[in-house]
Amino acid sequence: MASATVKHTDERRLRLGCYQVCGKPNDVAGNIALAEQLVQAASGTVDLLLFPELFLGGYNIGAAHLTAAEPADGPAFQRIASVARRAGVAVAYGYAEAIADRPDRCYNSVMVVDANGKRLVNYRKTHLYAPYGECDYFIPGDSIAPIVDIKGIKVGVLICFDVEFPEPARVLALQGAELILVPTANADPFVNDSMIPVRASENG
């Protein structure tokens, strides 16, 4: 697990941990259990623990995304909110979000829970990546989520392909975001090493 500290000139500080391994495909229960272990282990050393895109069910698993999908306030949320509260660690995790009236589609979502186990924001990916079949099982979200406050730092959320377009990051920057979380399943070094710094430079 990688970690970093976001510091501001006024001494505000957010200790960020990133678990950079994809969830085990088709094993929601096992991935939740792993998340619980990691959150508990991060207690006292990390303020916010970030998991990858679609961590709970695994990425690029075809129609199994529909089986793995659950409501935003479903069992996975309840368990992760509970361990976040016990550990005193905020958590952001990717999952397939069920749509009540669309059993053939779901959202590619990220839930952010604060250190008290309270839901802060649930963001639905707005830019789906067609080459990996996302358009076959997901529908895009219709808006950029509002920024949230974590330890005094203004935090925005995007997902993977979203950040390859200038506008989503700009929207968050104009809202006052100081940190943008971008959980991803993308291992392309160009995106990670070049495009992400460009988004940061564009927005000061």
Disulfide bonds with the S-S distance in Angstrom:
none
